[in-house]
Amino acid sequence: MEKELFTSDVAILGIGTAVPAYRLDQLEVLERLTDALKEHSDSMRWSKRIFKQCGVETRYTCEPDLLSPAAECRYFPSDSLENVPSTKERMERYKRESVPLALESSKKALEDSHTAVSDITHLITVSCTGQFLPGMDVDLTMRLGLSPNVQRMPLQFLGCAAGLKAVSLARQIVAGMRSANVLIVCVELCTLHIQPSSQREALFGASFFGDGASACVVGRARPEHKKVFRLGKGNTVLLPDTTDEMVWEVGNYGFDLYLSPNIPKLLGRYVPAEIEQIFNGKTLPELWAIHPGGRGIIDTLQDLFALSEEQTRPSRNTLRNYGNVSSATILFVLDEYRRELTPAGTDTHPICGIALAFGPGLTAELIEVDYFPNGIPLGAAGIGISYV
């Protein structure tokens, strides 16, 4: 058996989120899209159904062109591809728009966590919707005033599960280095990849993805830290025979997405065993921070584990108000939980929880996240030994 050092005070100390200026109302987008699909009656009927059933009411975009009438929107289906934004043009907008959102969410997380810029030892940047070099990690280091010696770790092109992967990686860093403070920044501009296609795969992706950024600081909780998520045992798994169920590839007009309708069913088949491995016969947690990769994923896990509407409400609220923001979404969900779970007097008992996110592979990321609304009591902190 392998020894693993752990500290019971490693936690998400603060969270910050940010969205672009342009808000997409789902029904208004649908109205414009159906106008663009008037020559494709089957696609129009299908898009009406999926837009109304996917659980999204509003989301945000960095691309004002998506608010234009159908005949003028360069991202919507048309008879010609001549005016459609190329991948190069989309990546240029990604470079312009991603860093300001990253900065905004980072500053909020640093303030929320009571962490000085000079105390950040590691920077993990996460994105799968755009790339450029020198990258976002370099821009953030300079614009935030981080040390030039900060350890920079970009996690690129890993999909929706990458935000929680970064949290698990940060926990390992802090567990092995007492003075470490890890800033995680996730930025996704998903709407830049809406395709000018009437095919169902393209319309499905266009129906519920949104843009935004989220950040958090992972470090050791001190008395001044309130509303913290203590990080416990985690697990990552590549699910068998699922590599073709979620595909994200670079195309001529942005990135091409394929999401299989089988994903909720496959997660329902394999994820329970992974949750059992974490809790090993113990009572299942009260708090469930589920990445809302789609309404069907939330529905499946709610049915499997007999979760209440209250337990899935933060995930559904995030999906309804922001859509799926890929890797950034899980921190939106945890932030939503913090708003709901207000401190009760001086109660120091945690609300035991789990966070789950899913991405291409299919990959499942899981980690225990016990919520302490009034901070982790001193008696709960310290170093122990766990055998795994």
C-alpha positions in Angstrom: 0.0 0.0 0.0 1.3 3.5 -0.9 1.5 6.2 1.7 0.0 9.6 0.8 0.5 12.7 2.9 -2.5 14.9 3.1 -3.5 18.0 5.0 -7.0 18.5 6.2 -6.8 22.3 5.8 -6.2 22.3 2.0 -9.2 24.1 0.5 -10.6 26.3 -2.2 -10.2 29.6 -0.3 -11.9 32.0 -2.7 -13.8 32.0 -6.1 -14.3 34.6 -8.7 -16.4 34.5 -11.9 -16.8 36.8 -14.9 -18.9 36.9 -18.1 -18.7 39.0 -21.3 -20.9 42.0 -21.9 -23.3 40.5 -24.4 -26.2 38.4 -23.1 -28.0 35.9 -25.2 -31.7 35.3 -24.4 -32.4 31.7 -25.4 -35.8 32.4 -27.0 -34.4 35.4 -29.0 -31.5 33.3 -30.3 -34.0 30.6 -31.3 -36.1 33.1 -33.2 -33.1 34.3 -35.2 -31.9 30.8 -35.8 -35.2 29.5 -37.0 -35.3 32.4 -39.4 -31.9 31.3 -40.8 -33.2 27.7 -41.1 -36.4 28.5 -42.9 -35.2 26.5 -45.9 -34.4 23.5 -43.7 -37.7 22.6 -42.1 -36.5 19.4 -40.4 -33.6 21.2 -38.8 -35.8 24.1 -37.8 -38.3 21.8 -36.0 -35.4 19.9 -34.3 -33.7 23.1 -33.1 -37.0 24.5 -31.7 -37.3 21.3 -29.6 -33.7 21.2 -28.3 -33.4 24.9 -27.6 -36.5 24.7 -25.4 -35.6 21.5 -23.6 -31.9 22.0 -22.9 -32.5 23.9 -19.6 -30.9 27.2 -20.7 -32.6 30.6 -20.5 -29.7 33.0 -20.8 -26.0 32.8 -21.5 -23.2 35.2 -22.5 -21.1 35.7 -25.5 -18.0 37.8 -26.4 -19.2 38.0 -30.0 -21.8 40.9 -30.6 -22.5 39.5 -34.1 -24.5 36.7 -32.5 -27.1 39.3 -31.5 -27.6 40.4 -35.1 -30.6 39.4 -37.2 -30.3 36.0 -38.9 -29.5 37.5 -42.3 -26.6 39.4 -40.9 -25.2 36.9 -38.4 -22.0 35.4 -39.8 -22.2 32.4 -37.5 -25.7 31.2 -38.6 -26.5 28.8 -41.4 -26.5 30.5 -44.8 -26.3 29.6 -48.5 -22.6 30.7 -48.7 -19.6 30.2 -46.5 -17.8 33.3 -48.0 -18.6 35.6 -45.0 -18.3 32.9 -42.2 -15.5 33.7 -39.7 -12.4 31.5 -40.2 -10.7 29.7 -37.4 -7.9 32.3 -37.6 -10.4 35.2 -37.1 -12.1 33.4 -34.2 -8.7 32.8 -32.6 -7.9 36.5 -32.9 -11.1 37.4 -31.1 -10.3 34.7 -28.5 -6.9 36.3 -27.8 -8.5 39.8 -27.4 -11.4 38.7 -25.2 -10.0 35.9 -23.0 -7.4 37.8 -21.0 -9.7 40.6 -19.7 -12.1 37.9 -18.5 -9.3 36.0 -16.9 -8.1 39.1 -15.2 -11.5 40.0 -13.8 -12.2 36.5 -12.4 -8.6 36.2 -11.0 -8.8 39.5 -9.1 -12.2 38.5 -7.6 -10.7 35.2 -6.5 -7.7 36.8 -4.9 -9.8 39.3 -3.0 -12.3 36.7 -2.0 -9.5 34.4 -0.7 -7.6 37.2 1.2 -4.5 36.2 -0.8 -1.9 38.7 -1.8 -0.5 38.5 -5.4 2.9 38.0 -4.0 1.8 34.8 -2.2 0.8 33.0 -5.4 3.3 30.3 -6.1 1.6 28.4 -8.9 -0.7 29.4 -11.8 -2.8 26.9 -13.6 -4.6 28.2 -16.7 -7.3 26.2 -18.3 -9.0 26.5 -21.7 -10.1 24.3 -24.6 -11.7 27.0 -26.8 -8.7 28.9 -28.0 -4.9 29.0 -28.1 -2.1 31.5 -28.6 1.6 31.8 -27.6 2.9 33.3 -25.5 -0.2 32.2 -23.8 -2.7 33.4 -21.3 -0.5 32.3 -18.4 2.2 34.8 -19.5 -0.3 37.7 -19.9 -1.8 37.0 -16.5 1.6 36.8 -14.8 2.5 40.2 -16.1 -0.8 41.9 -15.7 -1.5 40.6 -12.2 2.0 41.3 -11.1 2.8 37.7 -10.2 6.4 36.7 -9.6 8.3 35.9 -12.8 9.3 32.7 -11.0 5.6 31.6 -10.5 5.2 28.0 -11.7 3.0 28.2 -14.8 1.0 25.2 -15.9 -1.4 25.6 -18.8 -4.0 22.8 -19.2 -5.1 23.1 -22.8 -7.7 21.3 -24.9 -8.9 18.9 -22.2 -12.6 19.9 -22.4 -15.2 20.3 -19.7 -13.5 18.2 -17.0 -10.3 20.3 -17.0 -11.5 22.8 -14.4 -11.9 20.1 -11.8 -8.7 18.4 -13.0 -6.9 21.7 -12.1 -8.5 21.7 -8.6 -7.3 18.1 -8.0 -3.8 19.0 -9.2 -3.7 22.1 -7.0 -4.7 20.0 -4.0 -1.8 17.7 -4.6 0.6 20.7 -4.9 -0.5 22.3 -1.7 -0.5 19.0 0.2 3.1 18.5 -0.7 4.2 22.2 -0.2 2.9 23.9 2.9 3.6 27.5 1.6 2.0 26.9 -1.8 -1.0 29.0 -3.0 -2.3 28.0 -6.4 -4.3 30.3 -8.6 -6.5 28.5 -11.1 -8.0 30.4 -14.0 -10.5 28.9 -16.5 -11.6 30.8 -19.6 -13.9 29.4 -22.2 -15.3 31.3 -25.2 -17.5 28.5 -26.5 -19.8 30.6 -28.7 -16.9 31.5 -31.0 -17.3 28.0 -32.3 -21.0 28.1 -33.4 -21.0 26.6 -36.8 -22.8 27.9 -40.0 -24.5 24.5 -40.4 -28.0 23.1 -40.4 -26.8 19.7 -39.2 -28.1 18.5 -35.8 -24.7 18.0 -34.3 -23.8 21.7 -34.9 -27.2 22.9 -33.8 -27.0 20.9 -30.6 -23.7 22.5 -29.6 -25.1 26.0 -30.5 -28.1 25.4 -28.1 -26.5 25.5 -24.7 -22.8 26.6 -24.6 -21.9 30.0 -23.2 -18.8 32.1 -22.6 -17.2 33.0 -19.3 -14.3 32.7 -16.9 -13.9 31.4 -13.4 -11.0 31.4 -11.0 -10.1 30.1 -7.5 -7.3 30.0 -5.0 -6.3 26.7 -3.5 -4.2 26.9 -0.3 -4.3 26.2 3.4 -7.3 27.6 5.2 -6.7 30.1 8.0 -9.1 31.6 10.5 -10.0 34.5 8.3 -11.1 32.2 5.5 -14.9 31.7 5.4 -17.1 29.8 2.9 -14.3 27.4 2.0 -14.5 24.0 0.3 -12.0 21.6 1.9 -10.6 19.3 -0.7 -10.5 15.6 0.1 -10.1 12.4 -1.8 -10.3 12.6 -5.5 -10.5 10.2 -8.5 -10.0 10.5 -12.2 -11.1 7.8 -14.6 -11.2 7.1 -18.3 -14.4 5.3 -19.0 -14.1 2.2 -21.3 -15.2 2.2 -24.9 -16.4 5.8 -25.0 -13.7 7.7 -27.0 -16.1 8.5 -29.9 -18.9 9.8 -27.7 -17.4 13.4 -27.3 -15.2 14.8 -30.0 -13.7 18.3 -30.3 -11.5 19.0 -33.3 -10.1 22.0 -35.1 -11.9 22.9 -38.3 -11.8 25.6 -40.9 -14.6 27.6 -39.3 -13.7 27.2 -35.6 -13.7 24.0 -33.6 -16.1 21.2 -34.6 -18.0 19.5 -31.7 -19.7 16.2 -31.6 -21.7 15.2 -28.5 -23.3 11.7 -28.5 -26.9 11.5 -27.1 -25.6 8.4 -25.2 -23.4 10.4 -22.8 -26.0 10.7 -19.9 -26.7 6.9 -20.2 -23.0 6.0 -20.2 -22.2 8.2 -17.2 -25.1 6.6 -15.4 -23.6 3.2 -16.1 -20.0 3.9 -15.0 -20.0 6.9 -12.6 -21.7 5.2 -9.6 -18.8 2.7 -9.2 -16.4 5.6 -9.1 -18.4 7.4 -6.4 -18.5 4.2 -4.4 -14.8 4.0 -4.6 -14.5 7.4 -3.0 -17.0 6.9 -0.2 -16.4 3.2 0.2 -19.7 2.3 1.8 -20.1 5.6 3.8 -23.2 7.7 3.7 -23.5 9.5 0.4 -22.8 13.3 0.6 -25.4 16.0 1.0 -23.8 18.5 -1.4 -23.6 17.5 -5.1 -21.7 20.0 -7.4 -22.5 18.4 -10.7 -21.0 19.9 -13.9 -24.1 20.7 -16.0 -22.7 19.4 -19.2 -26.4 19.2 -20.3 -29.8 18.8 -18.7 -29.7 15.0 -19.3 -26.5 14.6 -17.2 -28.1 16.3 -14.2 -31.4 14.3 -14.6 -29.5 11.0 -14.8 -27.5 11.5 -11.6 -30.5 12.9 -9.8 -32.5 9.8 -10.6 -29.6 7.4 -9.8 -28.9 8.8 -6.4 -32.4 10.0 -5.5 -31.2 13.6 -5.2 -33.6 16.3 -4.2 -34.4 19.4 -6.2 -32.4 21.4 -3.6 -29.3 19.3 -4.2 -29.3 19.8 -8.0 -30.6 23.4 -8.0 -27.1 25.0 -8.1 -26.2 23.0 -11.2 -29.5 23.7 -12.8 -29.4 27.4 -12.0 -25.9 27.6 -13.5 -27.1 25.9 -16.7 -30.2 28.1 -16.8 -28.3 31.4 -16.3 -25.0 30.8 -18.0 -25.3 27.6 -20.1 -22.4 25.2 -20.2 -19.2 27.2 -19.9 -17.0 24.1 -20.4 -14.1 23.9 -17.9 -15.1 27.1 -16.1 -18.6 25.8 -15.2 -17.8 23.8 -12.1 -16.5 26.9 -10.2 -19.7 28.7 -11.2 -21.6 25.8 -9.6 -19.6 25.9 -6.4 -20.0 29.6 -6.2 -23.8 29.1 -6.6 -23.7 26.7 -3.7 -21.9 29.3 -1.5 -24.8 31.7 -2.2 -27.4 29.2 -1.2 -25.6 27.8 1.9 -25.4 30.9 4.1 -23.6 30.6 7.4 -25.7 29.4 10.3 -24.5 31.3 13.4 -21.2 29.9 14.5 -21.8 26.4 13.2 -18.4 24.7 12.4 -19.8 21.4 11.1 -19.1 20.9 7.4 -21.6 20.0 4.7 -20.1 16.9 3.1 -20.0 17.0 -0.7 -18.7 15.9 -4.0 -17.9 17.7 -7.2 -18.1 15.9 -10.5 -17.2 17.0 -14.1 -17.0 15.1 -17.4 -15.1 15.6 -20.6 -13.7 13.9 -23.7 -12.4 10.4 -23.3 -15.0 10.0 -21.8 -13.2 11.3 -18.7 -14.8 11.7 -15.2 -13.2 13.9 -12.5 -14.5 13.5 -9.0 -13.3 15.0 -5.7 -14.7 15.4 -2.1 -15.5 19.0 -1.3 -16.7 19.6 2.3 -18.2 23.0 2.7 -17.3 25.1 5.8 -19.5 28.2 5.8 -17.8 29.7 8.9 -14.3 28.4 8.1 -12.4 25.3 9.1 -12.0 25.1 12.9 -8.4 24.9 14.2 -8.9 21.5 15.6 -9.7 20.1 12.1 -6.4 21.4 10.6 -3.1 19.6 10.6 -1.2 16.9 8.9 -2.2 13.3 8.9 -1.4 10.0 7.1 -3.7 8.2 4.8 -3.1 4.9 3.2 -4.5 4.4 -0.3 
